[in-house]
Structure formats: structure tokens, C-alpha cells
Amino acid sequence: MKKFTRSAAFLLLCVWLLPAKVFAKELIPVGQVVGLELRDDTVTIAAFDEHLGAAAKAAGVSVGDQIISIDGSAIRSSQDVRRALERSDGTVDVAVLRGGAKKNYQLTPEITASGPKLGLYLRQGVTGIGTVTYYDPDTKAFGTLGHGVNDSDGKLLQMVQGYAYNASVLTVRPGRAGDPGQLMGTVDAQSPIGILSANTDRGVFGTSEVGWRGETVTVASSDEVKTGPAVIRSTVSDNTVREYSVEILKIYPKSRQNGRNLLLRVTDPALLEVTGGIVQGMSGSPILQNGKLIGAVTHVLVNDPTTGYGIFIENMLDAAA
């Protein structure tokens, strides 16, 4: 009995000492802007066609309304809208959700060469621009943003389908105290370059056969990260990835799961001149220190655009697994 007890204790000790997770040793820190399309099962009115949408607009339908049914049929995609209109006999009962309240409208589709139309531009889910943090050339996996994408209610969007596209920066609206800036760009939505697989509170993840080129670097553990000089990789002009100097001011515990593991300040004069610091669209910019990938930019302080937060790359890879 004593011999068995000792063996069991030894086995338990061995299990305890095994690492909880094995990360990729080498990844490409990218820093390239990317277009992201995350679709859920909601369909929202994004805009009106100038001519075909005039009747719906006059009837009281508004941008931002979520279409929940047409003639009693539930709407979960733009294809559902098209099919419902094709079944209509001249008028349709459109139910929408606005500010938590349900509203109904009787609308008459316009008959066109491509079928009946209400003149509404629809949005399914959320689209926007972010920055690719890393790419694994072996597995074709990539991560971006370092934080999740929320729906219109401020909750993590329950993605059912998603795509990544090539994107370009056209101009930059610099950040100012109380007014976060933004990368203004264009997305080539004709052909996806990647498929999104997960939207988490620590980043958006997917795979890309096309991928991004560059030299791989070692992934740092959270306990290797120190306060002091570092660099970020971002695309803010000429669609060229460049490195910019930052300073890590404070380090928070790895257990902090809100994308705020690092407090950093932009110190690079060139980046400060163009953007004023950290702006929307730079989320996901990889952070490197001592030649290792340590994390990604996630947030900007609204009252001080030169300062923001970053997430440990360990936490991103945890969420990607």
C-alpha cells in the first residue's frame, strides 16, 4: 500500500510540472491593415438607395433598424430578405427592431430586372479595418485586433461566418484629447484572403492560405516582458508596414483578460506627427521587445491618444487555441 501511494504522488507531481500549453515558437509579426467582415444572424439597414429606397424611408423605416421578419418569415441573412421579397404578392409586412421596440411597416417592393427591391442597403454583422498581429506560416493561422468585436448592444458578436480582405489606408484622422482618431481606408471585398474562425474577447482569429510574408521571431512569455523601450509595427501611410518606438510604462498580471496587460506610450516623432498616437484601426499592431513578439496594441486612452493598452501575445494565443 505504501509503495502504491508513493507512485501515485510521483505521477501527480509529474502532471503538475507539465506546461499547461505549448505555443508556436516562431511567428511573423505582421502589422498590415486588413479588412474584417464578421457576420452574425442579424440584418440591419445600413443606408437607402437614392431612388428605390425613397418609399421605405418615407414610410418611417430608419438606418440602424434590424429587420426581424418579412411577412412572418424570420430574417437571419440578406438571402432571407431576397427570398421573402420574391415570394411577395405586391406588398410586404416588414417587422423591425429599433431600440428594443418592435415596429411594423407595410412596404411595396419595386420590381426591377434583378427582382423585387425595397431599395435598402443591408449589413449583416460588422465590418471594419484592423491590423494583423501575427501569421504562422506553418499552420496558416493568424490573429488580429487583440480584442473582440461587439454587436450593436455592446456584447461580443456571435459570429457565424467571417472573412478577411486586403485593405489600404487612404488617410488618417489624428487623435486628440477626448476625440480618438481613425485610420480611414478602403477594403477590396471582391475576394477574401482569409476565413475567420473565432471572435473572442482577446482577438479575432482565422486562417489564410495567402498569408503575409516576413521573418519569423520568437514568441515571448509574459514574464519576459519588461517596462522600457519597445516597438510596434503598423501601417498608417503609403500602405507600408513600419516600426515605431513606444515605451512600456506598466505591466499588469497575465490573468487580466480584458486586453489590458500593458500600458504603453507612443514616443516615435514620425507616428505622433501622422496619427497623434494610437488611433482606431491600429488595434492588433504587434509589439516587439528585444527582438521578440510580446503582444499587440488594443486600446487608446480617450483623453490621451499618445497612451494606450496592449495584450500579452500569450493571452491571444490562449484564445486562438
C-alpha positions as CSV (number, residue, x, y, z in Angstrom):
1,M,0.0,0.0,0.0
2,K,2.8,2.4,0.8
3,K,4.5,1.6,-2.5
4,F,1.4,2.5,-4.4
5,T,1.0,5.8,-2.6
6,R,4.5,6.9,-3.4
7,S,3.9,6.1,-7.1
8,A,0.7,8.0,-7.2
9,A,2.3,11.0,-5.6
10,F,5.1,10.9,-8.2
11,L,2.7,10.7,-11.1
12,L,0.7,13.7,-9.7
13,L,3.9,15.7,-9.4
14,C,4.8,14.9,-13.0
15,V,1.4,16.1,-14.2
16,W,1.6,19.3,-12.2
17,L,5.0,20.1,-13.7
18,L,3.9,19.7,-17.3
19,P,3.3,23.0,-19.1
20,A,-0.4,24.0,-19.5
21,K,0.0,25.0,-23.1
22,V,2.7,24.8,-25.8
23,F,2.8,27.9,-28.0
24,A,4.2,28.3,-31.5
25,K,7.9,29.2,-31.1
26,E,8.2,31.4,-34.2
27,L,5.6,33.7,-35.7
28,I,5.7,36.5,-38.3
29,P,4.8,39.9,-36.6
30,V,2.8,41.4,-39.4
31,G,1.5,45.0,-38.8
32,Q,-0.5,45.1,-42.1
33,V,-4.0,46.6,-42.1
34,V,-6.8,44.2,-43.0
35,G,-10.5,44.4,-43.8
36,L,-12.7,42.3,-41.5
37,E,-16.2,41.2,-42.1
38,L,-17.9,39.4,-39.1
39,R,-21.4,38.1,-39.9
40,D,-23.9,37.1,-37.3
41,D,-27.6,36.2,-37.7
42,T,-28.9,39.8,-37.7
43,V,-29.7,42.0,-40.7
44,T,-29.5,45.8,-40.3
45,I,-30.4,48.6,-42.6
46,A,-27.2,50.5,-43.4
47,A,-28.5,53.0,-46.0
48,F,-31.2,53.8,-48.6
49,D,-30.9,53.7,-52.3
50,E,-31.5,57.3,-53.5
51,H,-34.4,56.3,-55.8
52,L,-35.6,52.8,-54.9
53,G,-35.4,53.4,-51.2
54,A,-37.4,56.6,-51.1
55,A,-40.7,54.9,-50.3
56,A,-39.4,52.9,-47.4
57,K,-37.7,56.0,-46.0
58,A,-40.9,58.0,-46.3
59,A,-42.8,55.2,-44.5
60,G,-40.6,55.6,-41.5
61,V,-38.0,52.9,-41.8
62,S,-34.7,54.1,-40.5
63,V,-31.0,53.4,-40.8
64,G,-30.0,51.1,-38.0
65,D,-33.3,49.2,-37.9
66,Q,-32.8,45.4,-37.6
67,I,-35.1,43.5,-39.9
68,I,-36.5,40.6,-37.9
69,S,-39.2,39.3,-40.2
70,I,-40.9,39.8,-43.6
71,D,-44.5,38.5,-44.0
72,G,-43.9,36.5,-40.8
73,S,-40.7,34.7,-42.1
74,A,-37.7,35.2,-39.8
75,I,-34.8,37.1,-41.3
76,R,-31.3,36.0,-40.4
77,S,-29.4,36.9,-43.6
78,S,-29.7,39.1,-46.7
79,Q,-30.6,36.0,-48.6
80,D,-33.6,35.6,-46.4
81,V,-34.7,39.1,-47.4
82,R,-34.3,38.3,-51.1
83,R,-36.3,35.1,-50.8
84,A,-39.1,36.8,-48.8
85,L,-39.5,39.6,-51.4
86,E,-39.6,37.0,-54.3
87,R,-42.5,35.3,-52.5
88,S,-44.4,38.6,-52.0
89,D,-47.7,39.3,-53.9
90,G,-47.2,43.0,-54.2
91,T,-46.8,44.3,-50.6
92,V,-44.9,43.0,-47.6
93,D,-45.2,43.4,-43.9
94,V,-41.7,44.3,-42.6
95,A,-41.1,44.0,-38.9
96,V,-38.0,45.7,-37.5
97,L,-36.4,46.1,-34.1
98,R,-35.4,49.7,-33.1
99,G,-34.1,50.5,-29.6
100,G,-35.6,47.3,-28.3
101,A,-39.1,48.1,-29.6
102,K,-40.7,46.2,-32.5
103,K,-42.3,48.2,-35.3
104,N,-44.2,47.1,-38.4
105,Y,-44.3,48.7,-41.9
106,Q,-46.3,47.9,-45.0
107,L,-44.0,48.3,-48.0
108,T,-44.3,47.8,-51.7
109,P,-41.2,46.4,-53.4
110,E,-40.1,47.9,-56.7
111,I,-40.0,45.4,-59.5
112,T,-36.6,45.5,-61.2
113,A,-34.8,43.4,-63.8
114,S,-33.0,41.6,-61.0
115,G,-36.1,41.1,-58.9
116,P,-38.2,43.0,-56.3
117,K,-36.3,45.5,-54.3
118,L,-37.0,47.7,-51.3
119,G,-34.1,50.0,-52.0
120,L,-32.3,49.1,-48.8
121,Y,-28.6,48.5,-48.3
122,L,-28.2,45.8,-45.7
123,R,-25.5,45.0,-43.3
124,Q,-25.1,41.6,-41.7
125,G,-22.9,41.8,-38.7
126,V,-19.9,44.2,-38.5
127,T,-17.3,45.3,-41.0
128,G,-14.2,47.4,-40.3
129,I,-10.4,47.7,-40.5
130,G,-7.9,46.3,-38.1
131,T,-4.2,45.3,-38.0
132,V,-2.9,41.8,-38.3
133,T,-0.8,40.8,-35.3
134,Y,0.8,37.6,-36.3
135,Y,0.8,34.9,-39.0
136,D,2.0,31.3,-38.6
137,P,3.5,30.2,-41.9
138,D,3.3,26.6,-40.8
139,T,-0.4,26.4,-39.8
140,K,-1.6,29.4,-41.9
141,A,-3.2,30.8,-38.7
142,F,-3.4,34.5,-38.0
143,G,-4.7,36.8,-35.2
144,T,-5.8,40.4,-35.3
145,L,-7.2,43.2,-33.1
146,G,-6.2,41.7,-29.6
147,H,-9.8,42.3,-28.5
148,G,-13.3,41.2,-29.6
149,V,-15.8,42.8,-31.9
150,N,-19.0,43.8,-30.3
151,D,-22.5,43.9,-31.7
152,S,-24.9,46.9,-31.6
153,D,-25.8,46.1,-28.0
154,G,-22.2,46.2,-26.9
155,K,-22.0,42.4,-26.4
156,L,-19.4,40.1,-28.1
157,L,-20.7,39.5,-31.5
158,Q,-21.7,35.8,-32.0
159,M,-20.0,35.3,-35.4
160,V,-21.5,32.7,-37.7
161,Q,-19.3,33.5,-40.7
162,G,-16.4,35.8,-41.3
163,Y,-13.8,36.9,-43.9
164,A,-10.6,38.9,-44.1
165,Y,-9.8,41.1,-47.1
166,N,-6.9,43.2,-48.4
167,A,-7.2,46.8,-47.2
168,S,-5.4,50.1,-47.8
169,V,-5.1,53.2,-45.7
170,L,-6.3,56.3,-47.6
171,T,-5.9,58.9,-44.9
172,V,-5.7,59.3,-41.2
173,R,-7.8,61.3,-38.8
174,P,-5.4,62.1,-36.0
175,G,-6.4,61.6,-32.4
176,R,-6.9,64.4,-29.9
177,A,-7.7,64.5,-26.3
178,G,-11.4,63.5,-26.0
179,D,-11.6,62.5,-29.7
180,P,-10.0,59.2,-30.7
181,G,-8.5,59.3,-34.2
182,Q,-9.1,56.7,-37.0
183,L,-7.4,55.1,-40.0
184,M,-9.6,55.8,-43.0
185,G,-9.3,53.1,-45.6
186,T,-10.7,51.0,-48.4
187,V,-11.3,47.3,-48.5
188,D,-11.1,45.1,-51.5
189,A,-14.2,42.9,-50.7
190,Q,-14.2,41.1,-54.1
191,S,-12.0,38.2,-53.0
192,P,-11.3,37.1,-49.4
193,I,-7.7,36.5,-48.4
194,G,-8.7,34.6,-45.2
195,I,-11.5,32.9,-43.4
196,L,-12.3,34.0,-39.8
197,S,-12.9,31.2,-37.3
198,A,-13.4,32.9,-33.9
199,N,-14.3,36.2,-32.4
200,T,-13.1,36.3,-28.8
201,D,-12.5,38.9,-26.1
202,R,-8.8,38.5,-26.8
203,G,-8.8,38.8,-30.6
204,V,-10.2,37.7,-33.9
205,F,-8.6,34.6,-35.4
206,G,-8.6,32.8,-38.7
207,T,-6.6,31.1,-41.4
208,S,-5.2,32.4,-44.7
209,E,-3.6,30.4,-47.5
210,V,-2.3,33.6,-49.0
211,G,-0.8,34.9,-45.7
212,W,1.7,37.6,-45.0
213,R,5.4,37.5,-45.7
214,G,8.2,38.4,-43.3
215,E,10.8,36.9,-41.0
216,T,9.6,34.9,-38.0
217,V,10.6,36.0,-34.5
218,T,10.4,34.2,-31.1
219,V,7.2,34.4,-29.1
220,A,8.0,35.8,-25.6
221,S,6.3,34.6,-22.5
222,S,4.5,37.2,-20.3
223,D,7.3,37.0,-17.6
224,E,9.8,38.1,-20.2
225,V,8.1,41.4,-20.8
226,K,9.7,44.4,-19.1
227,T,9.0,48.1,-18.7
228,G,11.0,50.3,-21.0
229,P,11.6,50.6,-24.8
230,A,9.7,48.6,-27.4
231,V,8.4,49.0,-30.9
232,I,5.1,48.4,-32.7
233,R,4.5,47.6,-36.3
234,S,1.7,49.4,-38.0
235,T,0.5,50.7,-41.4
236,V,-0.5,54.3,-41.3
237,S,0.6,55.7,-44.6
238,D,1.8,54.5,-48.1
239,N,0.4,51.1,-47.2
240,T,3.9,50.3,-45.9
241,V,4.5,48.5,-42.6
242,R,6.9,50.4,-40.4
243,E,8.3,50.1,-36.9
244,Y,7.6,52.9,-34.4
245,S,9.1,53.4,-31.0
246,V,7.0,53.1,-27.8
247,E,7.7,52.8,-24.1
248,I,6.0,50.2,-21.9
249,L,5.1,52.1,-18.8
250,K,3.4,49.4,-16.7
251,I,2.8,45.7,-16.7
252,Y,-0.4,44.1,-15.4
253,P,-1.0,40.4,-14.5
254,K,-1.4,37.8,-17.2
255,S,-4.7,36.9,-15.5
256,R,-6.1,40.2,-16.6
257,Q,-8.3,39.1,-19.5
258,N,-9.6,42.4,-20.8
259,G,-6.9,43.2,-23.3
260,R,-5.1,45.5,-20.9
261,N,-1.9,43.7,-19.9
262,L,0.5,46.5,-20.9
263,L,0.3,50.3,-20.5
264,L,2.3,51.9,-23.3
265,R,3.1,55.3,-24.7
266,V,4.0,56.3,-28.3
267,T,7.4,58.0,-28.3
268,D,8.1,58.0,-32.1
269,P,8.0,61.5,-33.5
270,A,7.0,60.3,-37.0
271,L,4.0,58.4,-35.7
272,L,2.9,61.2,-33.4
273,E,3.0,63.6,-36.4
274,V,0.8,61.4,-38.6
275,T,-1.7,60.0,-36.1
276,G,-1.2,61.8,-32.8
277,G,-0.6,58.4,-31.2
278,I,-2.8,55.4,-31.2
279,V,-5.9,55.5,-33.4
280,Q,-8.8,53.2,-34.4
281,G,-7.6,50.7,-36.9
282,M,-4.2,50.2,-35.2
283,S,-5.7,47.6,-32.9
284,G,-3.7,44.4,-33.4
285,S,-0.4,46.2,-34.2
286,P,2.3,43.7,-32.9
287,I,4.5,44.9,-30.1
288,L,8.1,43.7,-30.1
289,Q,10.8,44.0,-27.4
290,N,14.3,42.7,-27.6
291,G,13.5,41.1,-30.9
292,K,10.6,39.0,-29.6
293,L,6.9,39.3,-30.2
294,I,5.4,40.2,-26.8
295,G,1.8,41.4,-27.6
296,A,-0.5,43.6,-29.6
297,V,-1.9,47.2,-29.2
298,T,-5.6,47.0,-28.2
299,H,-6.9,50.3,-26.8
300,V,-6.2,54.0,-26.7
301,L,-6.9,56.3,-23.7
302,V,-9.6,58.7,-24.9
303,N,-8.1,61.7,-23.0
304,D,-4.5,61.0,-24.1
305,P,-4.1,59.4,-27.6
306,T,-0.4,59.0,-27.1
307,T,-1.1,56.4,-24.5
308,G,-2.9,53.0,-24.7
309,Y,-3.0,49.4,-23.7
310,G,-1.7,46.1,-25.1
311,I,-2.4,42.5,-24.6
312,F,0.2,39.8,-24.0
313,I,0.7,37.6,-27.1
314,E,0.4,34.6,-24.7
315,N,-3.2,35.6,-24.0
316,M,-4.0,36.0,-27.7
317,L,-2.6,32.5,-28.4
318,D,-4.5,31.1,-25.5
319,A,-7.8,32.4,-27.0
320,A,-6.8,31.2,-30.5
321,A,-6.3,27.6,-29.5
